[in-house]
Amino acid sequence: MGCACMSVDDACRYIGLKRTKMYQMIKNGEVRAIKLGRRTLVTTASLNDLVLCGEAL
């Protein structure tokens, strides 16, 4: 089983986006993320859904 969440930097490398765009997508609800303390973690499932559905830029 893979990771359930990853850091914003790892998520950017995973789908090839810049941090600013990733934070915009989180804010717009296109990618699901959770806050743990000061850290923002992106759900791997939401990234996979984004890529598989062809909704990526």
C-alpha positions as a Markdown table, in Angstrom:
| # | Residue | x | y | z |
|---|---|---|---|---|
| 1 | Met | 0.0 | 0.0 | 0.0 |
| 2 | Gly | 1.3 | 3.5 | -0.9 |
| 3 | Cys | 1.3 | 6.6 | 1.2 |
| 4 | Ala | -2.1 | 8.2 | 1.9 |
| 5 | Cys | -0.7 | 11.7 | 1.9 |
| 6 | Met | 2.4 | 13.5 | 0.7 |
| 7 | Ser | 3.9 | 16.9 | 1.2 |
| 8 | Val | 3.1 | 19.7 | -1.2 |
| 9 | Asp | 6.7 | 19.5 | -2.6 |
| 10 | Asp | 6.3 | 15.8 | -3.2 |
| 11 | Ala | 2.9 | 16.3 | -4.8 |
| 12 | Cys | 4.4 | 18.9 | -7.1 |
| 13 | Arg | 7.1 | 16.5 | -8.2 |
| 14 | Tyr | 4.6 | 13.7 | -8.5 |
| 15 | Ile | 2.5 | 15.5 | -11.1 |
| 16 | Gly | 5.0 | 18.1 | -12.4 |
| 17 | Leu | 3.5 | 21.4 | -11.1 |
| 18 | Lys | 4.9 | 24.4 | -9.3 |
| 19 | Arg | 4.1 | 25.0 | -5.7 |
| 20 | Thr | 2.0 | 28.1 | -6.5 |
| 21 | Lys | -0.2 | 26.1 | -8.9 |
| 22 | Met | -0.6 | 23.3 | -6.3 |
| 23 | Tyr | -1.7 | 25.7 | -3.6 |
| 24 | Gln | -4.2 | 27.3 | -6.1 |
| 25 | Met | -5.6 | 23.8 | -6.9 |
| 26 | Ile | -5.9 | 23.1 | -3.1 |
| 27 | Lys | -7.7 | 26.4 | -2.5 |
| 28 | Asn | -10.1 | 25.8 | -5.5 |
| 29 | Gly | -10.9 | 22.3 | -4.2 |
| 30 | Glu | -9.4 | 20.5 | -7.2 |
| 31 | Val | -7.0 | 18.7 | -4.9 |
| 32 | Arg | -7.8 | 17.5 | -1.4 |
| 33 | Ala | -5.4 | 18.4 | 1.4 |
| 34 | Ile | -5.3 | 18.2 | 5.1 |
| 35 | Lys | -3.5 | 20.3 | 7.7 |
| 36 | Leu | -1.4 | 18.7 | 10.4 |
| 37 | Gly | -0.1 | 21.4 | 12.6 |
| 38 | Arg | 1.7 | 23.8 | 10.2 |
| 39 | Arg | 2.1 | 21.1 | 7.5 |
| 40 | Thr | -0.2 | 20.8 | 4.5 |
| 41 | Leu | -0.4 | 17.3 | 3.2 |
| 42 | Val | -2.0 | 16.4 | -0.2 |
| 43 | Thr | -4.0 | 13.2 | -0.4 |
| 44 | Thr | -2.5 | 10.7 | -2.9 |
| 45 | Ala | -6.0 | 9.6 | -4.0 |
| 46 | Ser | -6.9 | 13.1 | -5.1 |
| 47 | Leu | -3.7 | 13.4 | -7.2 |
| 48 | Asn | -4.3 | 10.0 | -8.8 |
| 49 | Asp | -7.9 | 11.0 | -9.5 |
| 50 | Leu | -6.7 | 14.2 | -11.1 |
| 51 | Val | -4.3 | 12.5 | -13.4 |
| 52 | Leu | -6.5 | 9.6 | -14.3 |
| 53 | Cys | -9.5 | 11.8 | -15.2 |
| 54 | Gly | -7.4 | 13.9 | -17.5 |
| 55 | Glu | -8.2 | 17.1 | -15.6 |
| 56 | Ala | -4.6 | 18.0 | -15.2 |
| 57 | Leu | -3.5 | 21.2 | -16.9 |
